[in-house]
Amino acid sequence: FQQKMDMEIDDPATGTSSSRLAPMEEVKPTVKQIKRIAAHSHVKGLGIDPETCEALPEAAGFVGQIAARTAASIIVDMIRGKSMAGRAVLLAGPPATGKTAIALAMSHDLGDGVPFVPLVASEVYSSEVKKTEVLMRSFRRAIGLRVKETKDVYEGEVTELSPVETSDSSGLGKSISHLLLSLKTAKGSKQLKLDPSIYDSILKQRVEVGDVIYIEANSGIVKRVGRCDVYASEFDLEADEFVPMPKGDVRKSKDIVQNVSLHDLDLANARPQGRQGDVTNIVSQLMAPKKTEVTDRLRSEINKVVDEYIESGVAELMPGVLFIDEVHMLDVECFTYLYRALESPMAPVVVFATNRGKTTVRGLDDKSAHGIPPEMLDRLMIIPTMKYNEDDVRKILIHRTEAENVKFDEKAFDYLSRVGSEKSLRYALQLIAPARLCAQTCGRELIELEDVEKCTTLFMDRSESLKKAEETQQRLAAKKA
């Protein structure tokens, strides 16, 4: 919906004021996210030497897989050179050899704002919609669009944030009549009188005195940029980013860059209140709650508008990475659909991953390498990944303990490294968190050998679990006999 905002600007220098009406659209708040430690949060890129253009043994959080990372860097260069049309990449290798990490590192090296969309092949069958529709949505999510606009905004550091209350008609309660907001830049300051609806957006953005914000003059949309760097010396746990105080006047023309995906534009145009064909209006309505069905006709119309914006220089297409794990789970119908999708002018970089050898293609009686039809294999650039050696396992565990801020003594870490080499790397990685809890239970932050040994007795690895299951099955069979 749209409302009206009455904005009065008081200039301390002249003492004059002006008023104007501008549409206001309620937007979903940007909540401060708490960063969690994910499985690949330590991976920052492929770790390529800029001189030799080959992967370093240990760089950017990556360890080993030198040949695979070097091949992936060549794929990244081909993507930048727009030479990947109609082709995809297959990462094939044993479990826990860094296939997902390589795909994620490729998206890091492609640059900021490039979408990375992970998808497990079994998700295609777990949705209420058609298989091809799930794949299409994932394709559209992985295609980014960077929209560049010049807007009239009020920008500065918040020095005053004062809601003015008035009694309601019944006299029993109070309501906010308007909001007084003062913004300061390096050149001057202004006081704004805002509608109460703007105050709601400010509250949702968690704007406080000392934050740098901007308000779009035409729509009234509020955007919190960050905490002013004059407060950088203070101990503030809530400050997610410090930014310099804006220069120039409070009211100015500002180049605003917004990153959206084609799927976001699909949803925005499908809403009754969205105005199709106008990307600048679509972006402001992405988070509205109501939506209708996205059709192929609607997607075609959006593609035409996007092409026009790209040709005019207003927008830039950013093909992202669509990572499909366990690709052998897809059936022949999905692969047939992918043939056409990969040849589309607006296709992302598709990276498949599998740990299977020769197996049956779903939907066919024939067997093929990696469970992929030969027609699709001809379109793939296959990158093999190898099992980690003992030294690589140790280095990876060092990276993970640093990422999780966990400390081991030397004997405990040697034992954990040996477990990772003899059993599996994933099993060793999964023991880090419970080992820390065992140490904390004993009142220690340093993990000792007894903590790791206790966890190995409490939690079995894959081979030990299989052995127990086979022994149980044999005992049951003996009882029946």
Number of C-alpha atoms within 10 A of each C-alpha: 10 11 13 15 23 18 22 17 19 18 15 12 9 7 8 9 13 9 13 12 14 17 15 22 21 20 15 15 17 12 9 11 7 7 7 8 12 9 13 17 15 18 20 18 23 32 24 21 13 9 6 8 12 18 24 21 15 17 16 14 20 27 24 24 23 20 16 21 30 20 16 23 24 13 19 21 14 13 17 13 9 10 12 21 16 19 19 21 21 23 24 21 20 16 16 17 21 23 29 20 20 24 26 23 25 24 24 19 17 20 12 8 16 23 24 23 19 17 18 15 21 15 14 20 13 11 11 8 10 12 18 16 15 17 21 16 15 19 27 23 24 28 25 25 25 18 21 17 15 12 15 18 23 22 30 30 26 23 18 17 18 13 18 14 14 13 12 12 9 7 8 7 10 13 13 15 15 21 21 18 19 21 26 24 20 14 10 15 21 21 22 22 20 20 22 20 19 21 21 14 21 20 11 15 18 14 21 17 15 20 23 27 24 23 20 19 22 15 20 27 19 27 18 18 18 18 26 22 16 12 14 13 7 9 8 10 6 8 15 11 11 16 15 16 19 18 13 14 18 23 20 14 16 15 12 12 12 15 17 23 22 22 20 20 26 28 22 28 29 20 20 11 15 22 15 19 17 15 21 14 14 21 19 18 23 19 14 17 9 11 15 12 11 17 11 11 9 15 19 12 15 20 17 12 16 23 16 14 19 16 11 10 11 16 21 18 20 22 27 28 27 28 28 25 21 18 23 25 20 22 19 17 12 17 17 14 14 19 15 11 17 20 13 12 9 20 22 29 27 24 25 26 25 21 18 16 14 11 14 17 21 18 11 11 8 11 15 17 15 24 24 23 21 14 11 15 18 11 15 18 18 18 18 18 23 18 16 21 11 14 12 20 24 21 17 21 19 16 16 20 17 12 17 15 9 16 17 22 11 12 14 20 21 14 16 25 25 17 20 22 19 10 15 19 25 14 19 22 19 14 19 23 13 17 25 21 16 19 19 14 10 10 9 12 15 15 24 21 18 14 22 26 15 13 19 18 9 9 14 13 16 11 11 12 12 12 11 12 11 12 12 12 11 12 11 11 10 9 7 7 6
